[in-house]
Amino acid sequence: MIKILYFARLRDSLNRGEEQLEYSAAINTGEKLLSALKSRGAPWQDALDKTQLLMSVNQTMASPDASIQDGDEVAFFPPVTGG
């Protein structure tokens, strides 16, 4: 299983802060995971397409081509600015 966390506006748009997804070789990178989530249609497509998203794997910032393995925690969040 992959634990997926959503933060900020993503959590609001998707009405959930987290979910579990069965791991498969078809979703073994961040990019492939995002593609699988977007394929669910609305509101997933809209929420995950609006802005550049940041991603972490096991609480470490990661690029879209980062490897994902069974048991990993993946978090998605929009860029934030300070003031």
C-alpha contacts under 8 A as a table, 3 or more apart, distances in Angstrom:
res1	aa1	res2	aa2	distance
1	M	20	Q	6.23
1	M	21	L	5.50
1	M	22	E	4.51
1	M	23	Y	5.00
1	M	70	D	5.50
1	M	71	G	5.36
1	M	72	D	7.56
2	I	20	Q	5.59
2	I	21	L	5.16
2	I	22	E	6.23
2	I	23	Y	5.88
2	I	69	Q	7.62
2	I	70	D	5.95
2	I	71	G	5.33
2	I	72	D	5.30
2	I	73	E	5.90
2	I	74	V	7.21
3	K	18	E	7.14
3	K	19	E	5.98
3	K	20	Q	4.67
3	K	21	L	6.55
3	K	71	G	7.24
3	K	72	D	6.40
3	K	73	E	4.64
3	K	74	V	6.16
4	I	18	E	5.40
4	I	19	E	5.32
4	I	20	Q	6.09
4	I	21	L	7.40
4	I	73	E	5.90
4	I	74	V	4.86
4	I	75	A	5.63
4	I	76	F	7.75
5	L	17	G	5.74
5	L	18	E	4.30
5	L	19	E	6.72
5	L	73	E	7.52
5	L	74	V	6.19
5	L	75	A	4.43
5	L	76	F	6.27
6	Y	10	L	5.66
6	Y	11	R	5.00
6	Y	16	R	7.18
6	Y	17	G	4.93
6	Y	18	E	5.82
6	Y	75	A	5.91
6	Y	76	F	5.23
6	Y	77	F	6.18
7	F	10	L	5.56
7	F	11	R	5.02
7	F	17	G	6.51
7	F	75	A	7.62
7	F	76	F	6.46
7	F	77	F	5.04
7	F	78	P	7.62
8	A	11	R	5.54
8	A	12	D	6.69
8	A	77	F	6.52
8	A	78	P	7.14
9	R	12	D	4.94
9	R	13	S	5.95
9	R	77	F	7.92
9	R	78	P	7.46
10	L	13	S	5.07
10	L	14	L	5.94
10	L	47	A	6.13
10	L	48	L	7.48
10	L	76	F	7.84
10	L	77	F	6.75
10	L	78	P	7.58
11	R	14	L	5.38
11	R	15	N	5.69
11	R	16	R	5.23
11	R	17	G	4.99
12	D	15	N	5.16
12	D	16	R	7.00
13	S	43	P	7.09
13	S	47	A	6.22
14	L	17	G	7.97
14	L	43	P	6.56
14	L	44	W	6.86
14	L	47	A	7.27
16	R	19	E	7.57
23	Y	27	I	6.95
23	Y	28	N	7.84
23	Y	69	Q	7.29
23	Y	70	D	5.51
24	S	27	I	5.64
24	S	28	N	6.82
24	S	70	D	7.88
25	A	28	N	5.25
26	A	32	K	7.09
27	I	30	G	7.53
27	I	32	K	4.92
27	I	33	L	5.00
27	I	36	A	7.31
27	I	68	I	7.51
28	N	32	K	6.60
28	N	33	L	7.15
28	N	67	S	5.77
28	N	68	I	4.76
28	N	69	Q	6.26
29	T	32	K	5.24
29	T	33	L	6.20
29	T	64	P	6.82
29	T	65	D	5.52
29	T	66	A	5.38
29	T	67	S	4.53
29	T	68	I	5.03
30	G	33	L	5.02
30	G	34	L	6.15
30	G	55	M	7.73
30	G	63	S	7.38
30	G	64	P	4.70
30	G	65	D	5.83
30	G	66	A	5.80
30	G	67	S	6.79
30	G	68	I	6.65
31	E	34	L	5.16
31	E	35	S	6.21
31	E	64	P	4.77
31	E	65	D	5.94
31	E	66	A	7.99
32	K	35	S	5.00
32	K	36	A	6.17
33	L	36	A	5.10
33	L	37	L	6.23
34	L	37	L	5.09
34	L	38	K	6.09
34	L	48	L	7.57
35	S	38	K	5.12
35	S	39	S	6.17
36	A	39	S	5.19
36	A	40	R	7.14
37	L	40	R	5.66
37	L	44	W	6.43
37	L	45	Q	7.62
38	K	41	G	5.92
38	K	44	W	5.14
38	K	45	Q	4.39
38	K	48	L	6.72
39	S	44	W	7.64
39	S	45	Q	6.91
40	R	44	W	6.19
40	R	45	Q	7.19
41	G	44	W	5.59
41	G	45	Q	5.30
42	A	45	Q	5.42
42	A	46	D	6.26
43	P	46	D	5.42
43	P	47	A	6.03
44	W	47	A	5.24
44	W	48	L	5.94
45	Q	48	L	5.50
45	Q	49	D	5.91
46	D	49	D	5.30
46	D	50	K	6.07
47	A	50	K	5.86
48	L	51	T	7.34
48	L	53	L	7.46
49	D	52	Q	7.47
51	T	78	P	7.02
52	Q	78	P	6.66
52	Q	79	P	7.26
53	L	76	F	6.48
53	L	77	F	5.70
53	L	78	P	4.76
53	L	79	P	6.47
54	L	61	M	7.63
54	L	62	A	7.83
54	L	63	S	7.98
54	L	76	F	5.77
54	L	77	F	5.31
54	L	78	P	5.80
54	L	79	P	6.31
55	M	61	M	5.97
55	M	62	A	5.62
55	M	63	S	6.79
55	M	64	P	7.38
55	M	74	V	7.00
55	M	75	A	5.54
55	M	76	F	4.71
55	M	77	F	6.50
56	S	59	Q	5.44
56	S	60	T	5.02
56	S	61	M	4.15
56	S	62	A	4.95
56	S	63	S	7.93
56	S	74	V	5.66
56	S	75	A	5.18
56	S	76	F	6.78
57	V	60	T	5.38
57	V	61	M	6.47
57	V	62	A	6.11
57	V	66	A	7.93
57	V	68	I	7.39
57	V	72	D	6.77
57	V	73	E	5.70
57	V	74	V	4.62
57	V	75	A	6.60
58	N	72	D	6.02
58	N	73	E	4.94
58	N	74	V	6.29
59	Q	73	E	7.46
59	Q	74	V	7.69
59	Q	75	A	7.69
62	A	65	D	8.00
62	A	66	A	5.93
63	S	66	A	5.39
68	I	72	D	6.47
69	Q	72	D	5.69
